[in-house]
Amino acid sequence: ISAKYNNEPCVTYIGPNGSGHYVKMVHNGIEYSDMQLISEVYFLMKNILVIDNQELSDIFFQWNNGELNSYLIEITGNILKKKNHCGKYILDLILDEASYKGTGQWTAQSALELNIPLSLITESVFVRYLSSLRSQRILASTILKGPKKKFLNNLEKKNFLEEIKKALFLSKLISYSQGFYQLKVASEKYKWNLNYVNITKIFRSGCIIRASFLNDIINMYSDDNNLINLLLTPFFKKIANKYQNSLRYIVSLSIKNGISVP
């Protein structure tokens, strides 16, 4: 019945006392931040590069063939090129308000109770709240004026695409690192003795946060189920050191153009 990855069922026993529900909750928290990151990247490319949805779709499909390979990157490529019966891109017709069911909020609340700096996931929850204040945002846009956008030349655009791809990948790794760290702290506090190899394995198929680098996470936890933080492991550390300048560049460029990237 379950989804399978290389014929291996993506299902397992998590642990006692509601730990399975907790893991699912944190999974959804990671999903919140993953979608927020993709939304920010989409908005930046749409407004700074000034390119249409078909070209954006092509970019996401290219990215999905590399280290960014994941379910959400894949479906973003499909969503961007989808048109209605009038030939208009459906995404451009959707209201910019995101709803929420509560799991992201619960993840953030639990992080506060456990004294965990869950910055990326928590900010993603806040942005959903902000999106629901549409009338205030529209009013504010007529009163609070930001800086004028600086459009890039062709060479700068090419560099921007490479930098934003790296920034997105590192940001995704940070999101997963924060989520798994929360699982570690909760497991220790509530004595669940979570097995992170088995947890990561069930995320590899039939799952919204499915991503190719989950196999790298499995390798890290196979060596040490009690590792301190994924960002301090060889694979994550290498990417963080290699891509941090790209992330800093994209954040600073966003600020200069008055584009929010929480």
C-alpha positions in Angstrom: 0.0 0.0 0.0 2.8 2.4 0.9 5.0 4.3 -1.5 8.2 2.6 -2.3 11.8 3.7 -3.0 13.8 1.1 -5.0 11.2 -1.5 -3.9 11.7 -0.6 -0.2 8.4 0.4 1.5 8.4 4.0 2.8 6.8 3.1 6.1 8.3 2.3 9.5 7.5 2.3 13.2 8.7 5.6 14.7 8.5 5.2 18.4 6.2 5.5 21.5 3.9 8.1 22.9 2.9 10.1 19.8 6.4 10.3 18.4 5.1 9.4 15.0 2.7 12.3 15.0 5.5 14.6 16.1 7.8 13.5 13.3 4.9 14.1 10.8 4.4 17.6 12.3 8.1 18.5 11.9 8.0 17.1 8.4 5.2 19.6 7.6 7.3 22.3 9.2 10.1 21.6 6.8 7.6 21.5 4.0 6.5 25.1 5.0 10.0 26.4 4.8 10.7 24.5 1.6 7.7 26.0 -0.1 8.5 29.5 1.2 12.1 29.3 -0.2 10.8 28.3 -3.6 8.2 31.1 -3.5 10.9 33.6 -2.7 13.2 32.3 -5.5 10.2 32.5 -8.0 9.4 36.0 -6.9 13.0 37.2 -7.2 13.5 35.8 -10.7 10.1 37.1 -11.8 10.8 40.6 -10.6 14.6 41.0 -11.0 15.1 39.0 -14.2 11.7 39.9 -15.6 11.1 36.6 -17.4 7.9 34.8 -18.1 6.5 31.7 -16.6 7.6 29.3 -19.4 11.2 30.4 -19.0 10.9 30.1 -15.2 9.5 26.6 -15.7 12.4 25.6 -17.8 14.8 26.8 -15.1 13.1 24.8 -12.4 13.2 21.7 -14.7 16.9 22.2 -15.3 17.5 22.5 -11.5 15.6 19.4 -10.9 18.1 17.5 -13.0 20.9 18.4 -10.5 21.5 18.7 -6.8 18.1 20.4 -6.3 16.2 17.3 -7.5 13.1 17.1 -5.3 9.4 16.7 -5.5 8.6 20.4 -4.9 11.1 21.6 -7.5 9.6 19.2 -10.0 6.0 20.2 -9.5 6.9 23.9 -9.4 8.2 23.5 -13.0 4.9 21.9 -14.0 2.8 24.5 -12.1 4.6 27.5 -13.7 3.8 26.4 -17.3 0.2 25.5 -16.7 -2.4 27.6 -18.6 -6.1 27.8 -18.5 -8.5 27.5 -21.4 -7.9 31.2 -22.3 -4.2 30.6 -22.6 -3.3 32.5 -19.5 -0.9 31.2 -16.9 -2.9 29.9 -14.0 -0.4 30.9 -11.4 -0.7 34.5 -12.3 -4.4 34.4 -11.7 -4.2 32.9 -8.1 -4.7 35.2 -5.2 -1.5 35.8 -3.2 -2.9 34.5 0.1 -1.7 31.2 1.6 -3.8 29.2 4.0 -2.5 27.0 6.8 -3.7 24.0 8.8 -1.7 24.4 11.9 1.2 21.9 11.7 3.8 24.7 10.9 2.5 26.7 13.8 2.7 23.6 16.1 6.2 23.0 15.0 7.2 26.5 15.8 5.4 26.4 19.2 7.2 23.2 20.1 10.5 24.7 19.1 9.9 27.6 21.5 9.0 25.2 24.3 12.2 23.2 23.6 14.4 26.4 23.3 15.3 25.6 19.7 16.2 28.4 17.2 13.9 27.3 14.5 14.3 30.5 12.5 13.6 29.4 8.9 10.5 27.3 9.6 9.1 29.9 12.0 9.5 32.7 9.5 7.7 30.6 6.9 4.8 30.4 9.2 4.9 34.2 9.8 4.9 34.9 6.1 1.7 32.8 5.7 0.1 35.0 8.4 1.3 38.1 6.5 -0.1 36.9 3.3 -3.6 36.7 4.8 -3.4 40.5 5.6 -3.9 41.3 1.9 -5.9 44.5 2.4 -3.2 45.9 4.8 -0.5 44.9 2.3 -2.3 46.7 -0.6 -2.8 49.8 1.6 0.8 49.7 2.7 2.1 49.5 -0.8 0.5 52.9 -1.6 2.0 54.6 1.5 5.3 52.9 2.2 7.6 53.3 -0.8 10.6 51.0 -1.2 13.7 51.4 -3.3 13.6 51.3 -7.1 14.4 48.0 -8.6 17.8 47.6 -10.4 17.4 45.5 -13.5 20.3 43.3 -14.5 22.1 43.1 -17.8 22.5 39.7 -19.6 25.9 38.9 -17.9 24.5 39.8 -14.5 21.4 37.7 -15.2 23.5 34.6 -16.0 25.5 35.1 -12.8 22.3 35.7 -10.8 20.8 32.4 -11.9 23.8 30.5 -10.8 24.0 32.3 -7.4 20.3 31.9 -6.6 20.4 28.2 -7.4 23.3 27.7 -4.9 21.5 30.0 -2.4 18.3 27.9 -2.7 20.2 24.6 -2.2 22.0 25.8 0.9 18.8 27.3 2.3 17.0 23.9 1.8 19.8 22.2 3.7 19.5 24.7 6.6 15.7 24.0 6.7 16.2 20.2 6.9 19.0 20.7 9.5 16.7 22.8 11.7 13.9 20.2 11.4 16.1 17.2 12.2 17.7 19.1 15.1 14.2 19.7 16.6 13.6 15.9 16.3 16.8 15.2 18.2 16.0 17.6 21.0 12.4 16.3 21.3 13.6 12.7 21.2 16.1 13.3 24.1 13.5 15.2 26.2 10.7 12.7 25.7 12.9 9.6 25.6 11.7 8.4 22.2 15.1 7.1 21.0 14.3 8.1 17.4 16.1 6.3 14.5 16.9 9.0 12.0 18.0 6.6 9.3 14.6 5.0 9.3 12.8 8.3 9.5 14.8 9.7 6.5 14.2 6.6 4.5 10.4 7.0 4.6 10.7 10.6 3.3 12.2 9.4 0.0 9.0 8.6 -1.9 5.3 9.5 -1.7 6.4 12.5 0.4 6.3 16.2 -0.2 9.8 16.8 1.2 11.3 14.1 -1.0 14.7 15.2 -2.2 17.8 13.5 -3.6 20.0 14.7 -0.8 18.0 12.6 1.7 20.3 9.8 0.8 23.2 11.9 2.0 21.3 12.5 5.3 20.9 8.7 5.6 24.6 8.3 5.1 25.3 10.8 7.9 23.0 9.2 10.4 24.2 5.7 9.4 27.6 6.8 10.7 26.2 8.4 13.9 22.6 8.4 14.9 23.4 10.9 17.7 25.2 13.5 15.6 24.8 17.1 16.9 23.6 18.9 13.8 23.4 18.0 10.1 25.1 21.3 9.2 28.3 20.1 11.0 28.5 16.9 9.0 31.0 16.6 6.1 28.4 16.8 3.3 26.4 19.7 4.7 29.5 21.6 5.9 31.1 21.4 2.5 28.0 22.9 0.8 27.6 25.6 3.5 31.2 26.7 3.1 31.0 26.6 -0.7 27.6 28.3 -1.2 27.4 30.8 1.7 28.6 33.7 -0.4 25.9 33.0 -2.9 23.3 33.1 -0.2 24.7 36.3 1.2 24.7 37.8 -2.3 21.0 36.9 -3.0 19.9 38.2 0.4 21.7 41.5 0.0 20.5 42.0 -3.6 16.9 41.3 -2.4 17.2 43.9 0.3 18.6 46.5 -2.1 15.6 45.9 -4.4 13.1 46.1 -1.6 12.1 42.4 -1.9 11.4 40.6 1.3 13.3 37.3 1.9 12.6 36.4 5.5 
